[in-house]
Amino acid sequence: MAKDLAIVLNNGSINSAVVTAMAAQRFRPIMVFVDTSADPGGRRRAAFEHQVAHFKPYREYAVPMAYATTPAPSAAAVVDPRLGTSLGPQMLELLPMIAVAVRLAVQHQAAAVYCGSRFGGAADELAQLTEYFQIWNELVQLPCGQTELEILTPLLELEPWQVVDVGFQVAAPLDRTWSCVENTADPCWICRGCKGREAAFQQAGKADPLRSTRKT
């Protein structure tokens, strides 16, 4: 097992930048962009490339996986009664990405897989979601024989503003991230992604470097 390498799932988001910066404190990252868009490329891919230029990883991969996009949950979606929420679509979308990351970890003999998933929420939800990731770890370590490989989710229990705060602490390149739901040259600042981003920076008491960059 290569103790100095870690696979990092990165989709160009704030979470991705922060978790990559955290991984880079301990390991040489191998950055992996799983493209679930039917239209390859776009702003998230560009943000990933900007982050690659910043972190200068050991390796980088872009994996096309449009089929992994999960449709909006229907009334028939499986709901975990312990959580009162539909986790099925989220878990189904994440599973193939974890599988790709684990396969690359085995190929490179990496010590860890970093995932920037963030759920926040109530204690019961966090307990269940932590249990799910622990099950994935056990599947990788026991049946797959990768006893030293870990799937790490350091942002899992954080709120968006806390992720921003951690991002500043670890010097994550937040100006090289993309939150907008639109695939345009500049953020629209009115969609749910942009509004959520703005609220997170405001709650963290930090200036958004992406806004500062766009104003100059």
C-alpha positions as CSV (number, residue, x, y, z in Angstrom):
1,M,0.0,0.0,0.0
2,A,1.4,3.4,-1.1
3,K,1.2,5.3,2.1
4,D,1.7,8.7,0.4
5,L,-1.1,8.4,-2.2
6,A,-4.8,9.1,-1.8
7,I,-7.7,9.1,-4.4
8,V,-9.9,12.2,-4.1
9,L,-13.3,12.5,-5.8
10,N,-13.5,16.0,-7.1
11,N,-16.4,17.5,-9.1
12,G,-15.2,21.1,-9.0
13,S,-17.4,22.2,-6.0
14,I,-16.5,23.9,-2.8
15,N,-16.7,20.6,-1.0
16,S,-14.3,19.1,-3.5
17,A,-11.8,21.9,-3.1
18,V,-11.9,21.6,0.7
19,V,-11.6,17.8,0.8
20,T,-8.7,17.9,-1.7
21,A,-6.9,20.4,0.4
22,M,-7.4,18.3,3.5
23,A,-6.2,15.2,1.7
24,A,-3.1,17.1,0.4
25,Q,-2.1,17.8,4.0
26,R,-1.4,14.0,4.4
27,F,-1.0,12.5,1.0
28,R,-0.1,13.1,-2.6
29,P,-3.6,13.4,-4.2
30,I,-4.8,11.6,-7.3
31,M,-7.8,13.7,-8.4
32,V,-10.8,12.0,-10.1
33,F,-13.6,13.8,-11.9
34,V,-16.6,11.6,-12.5
35,D,-18.6,13.3,-15.3
36,T,-22.3,12.4,-14.9
37,S,-23.4,15.0,-17.3
38,A,-24.9,14.0,-20.6
39,D,-23.0,16.9,-22.1
40,P,-19.3,16.3,-21.3
41,G,-17.2,19.2,-20.1
42,G,-18.9,22.3,-18.8
43,R,-18.2,24.6,-15.9
44,R,-17.8,21.9,-13.3
45,R,-15.2,20.1,-15.4
46,A,-13.4,23.5,-15.9
47,A,-13.4,24.1,-12.2
48,F,-11.9,20.6,-11.7
49,E,-9.2,21.5,-14.2
50,H,-8.5,24.8,-12.4
51,Q,-8.2,22.9,-9.1
52,V,-5.8,20.4,-10.8
53,A,-3.6,23.3,-11.8
54,H,-3.6,24.5,-8.2
55,F,-3.0,21.2,-6.4
56,K,-0.7,19.6,-9.0
57,P,-1.7,16.1,-8.1
58,Y,0.3,12.9,-8.7
59,R,-2.3,11.9,-11.3
60,E,-5.7,13.1,-12.6
61,Y,-8.5,11.2,-14.2
62,A,-11.8,12.2,-15.8
63,V,-14.3,9.4,-16.0
64,P,-17.4,9.7,-18.2
65,M,-20.4,8.2,-16.4
66,A,-23.5,9.9,-17.7
67,Y,-25.5,6.8,-16.9
68,A,-24.9,7.3,-13.2
69,T,-27.1,10.4,-13.0
70,T,-30.0,9.7,-10.7
71,P,-33.5,11.1,-11.7
72,A,-35.5,13.1,-9.2
73,P,-37.1,10.7,-6.6
74,S,-40.7,9.7,-7.4
75,A,-43.5,8.9,-5.0
76,A,-42.4,5.3,-5.1
77,A,-38.8,6.1,-4.1
78,V,-37.5,4.0,-1.2
79,V,-37.6,5.9,2.0
80,D,-35.6,4.9,5.1
81,P,-38.2,5.1,7.9
82,R,-35.4,5.7,10.4
83,L,-34.5,8.9,8.6
84,G,-37.7,10.1,7.1
85,T,-35.9,11.1,3.9
86,S,-35.2,9.5,0.6
87,L,-31.6,8.4,0.6
88,G,-31.9,6.0,-2.3
89,P,-31.1,8.5,-5.2
90,Q,-28.1,10.0,-3.3
91,M,-26.7,6.6,-2.5
92,L,-27.3,5.2,-6.0
93,E,-25.4,8.1,-7.5
94,L,-22.5,7.9,-5.1
95,L,-22.0,4.1,-5.3
96,P,-20.5,3.9,-8.8
97,M,-18.2,6.9,-8.0
98,I,-16.9,5.1,-4.9
99,A,-16.4,2.0,-7.0
100,V,-14.3,3.9,-9.5
101,A,-12.3,5.6,-6.7
102,V,-11.7,2.2,-5.0
103,R,-10.6,0.6,-8.2
104,L,-8.1,3.4,-8.9
105,A,-6.9,3.1,-5.3
106,V,-6.2,-0.5,-5.8
107,Q,-4.4,0.2,-9.1
108,H,-2.2,2.9,-7.5
109,Q,-2.0,1.1,-4.1
110,A,-3.3,4.2,-2.4
111,A,-3.9,4.4,1.3
112,A,-7.2,6.3,1.2
113,V,-10.2,7.4,-0.8
114,Y,-11.5,10.9,0.0
115,C,-15.1,11.8,-0.7
116,G,-16.5,15.3,-0.1
117,S,-20.1,14.2,0.7
118,R,-21.8,16.5,3.1
119,F,-25.1,15.9,4.7
120,G,-25.2,17.8,8.0
121,G,-28.6,17.5,9.6
122,A,-29.8,15.8,12.8
123,A,-27.8,13.5,14.9
124,D,-29.9,10.4,13.9
125,E,-29.3,11.1,10.2
126,L,-25.6,11.5,10.7
127,A,-25.4,8.3,12.7
128,Q,-27.1,6.3,9.9
129,L,-25.1,7.9,7.1
130,T,-21.9,7.3,9.0
131,E,-23.0,3.7,9.4
132,Y,-23.5,3.4,5.6
133,F,-20.0,4.6,4.9
134,Q,-18.6,2.3,7.5
135,I,-20.4,-0.6,5.7
136,W,-18.7,0.4,2.5
137,N,-15.4,0.5,4.3
138,E,-15.9,-3.0,5.6
139,L,-16.9,-4.3,2.1
140,V,-13.7,-2.8,0.7
141,Q,-11.5,-4.0,3.5
142,L,-12.8,-7.5,4.0
143,P,-14.4,-9.2,0.9
144,C,-12.2,-7.1,-1.4
145,G,-9.1,-7.8,0.6
146,Q,-8.0,-4.2,0.9
147,T,-7.4,-4.2,4.6
148,E,-5.5,-1.0,4.8
149,L,-7.7,1.1,2.4
150,E,-10.0,3.7,4.0
151,I,-12.9,5.7,2.6
152,L,-12.8,9.0,4.4
153,T,-15.6,11.6,4.5
154,P,-14.3,14.4,6.7
155,L,-17.1,16.9,5.7
156,L,-20.0,14.5,6.3
157,E,-21.3,16.2,9.5
158,L,-20.6,19.8,8.6
159,E,-23.0,22.6,7.6
160,P,-22.2,24.5,4.4
161,W,-20.8,27.5,6.3
162,Q,-18.6,25.2,8.3
163,V,-17.2,23.8,5.1
164,V,-16.3,27.3,4.0
165,D,-14.7,28.0,7.3
166,V,-12.6,24.8,7.1
167,G,-11.7,25.8,3.5
168,F,-10.1,29.0,4.7
169,Q,-8.2,27.1,7.4
170,V,-6.7,24.7,4.9
171,A,-6.2,27.3,2.2
172,A,-8.5,25.6,-0.3
173,P,-8.8,27.4,-3.7
174,L,-12.4,28.5,-3.2
175,D,-12.0,30.9,-6.2
176,R,-11.6,27.8,-8.4
177,T,-14.9,26.2,-7.5
178,W,-18.3,26.2,-9.2
179,S,-21.7,26.2,-7.4
180,C,-24.1,27.5,-10.1
181,V,-26.6,25.2,-11.7
182,E,-26.1,27.0,-15.0
183,N,-23.4,26.1,-17.4
184,T,-22.4,29.7,-18.3
185,A,-19.2,31.7,-18.3
186,D,-20.1,33.4,-15.0
187,P,-22.3,32.4,-12.0
188,C,-25.8,33.7,-12.3
189,W,-26.0,34.4,-8.5
190,I,-29.8,33.8,-8.4
191,C,-30.1,30.0,-8.7
192,R,-30.3,27.7,-5.7
193,G,-26.6,26.8,-6.0
194,C,-25.5,30.4,-6.0
195,K,-27.9,31.4,-3.2
196,G,-26.7,28.5,-1.1
197,R,-23.1,29.5,-1.7
198,E,-23.8,33.1,-0.8
199,A,-25.5,32.1,2.4
200,A,-22.6,29.8,3.4
201,F,-20.0,32.5,3.0
202,Q,-22.2,35.0,4.8
203,Q,-22.8,32.7,7.8
204,A,-19.0,31.9,7.9
205,G,-18.3,35.6,7.9
206,K,-16.0,35.3,4.9
207,A,-15.8,37.1,1.5
208,D,-16.4,34.8,-1.4
209,P,-13.2,35.0,-3.5
210,L,-15.1,34.0,-6.6
211,R,-17.2,37.1,-6.4
212,S,-14.0,39.2,-5.8
213,T,-12.4,37.6,-8.8
214,R,-15.4,38.3,-11.0
215,K,-15.5,42.0,-10.0
216,T,-11.9,42.7,-10.9
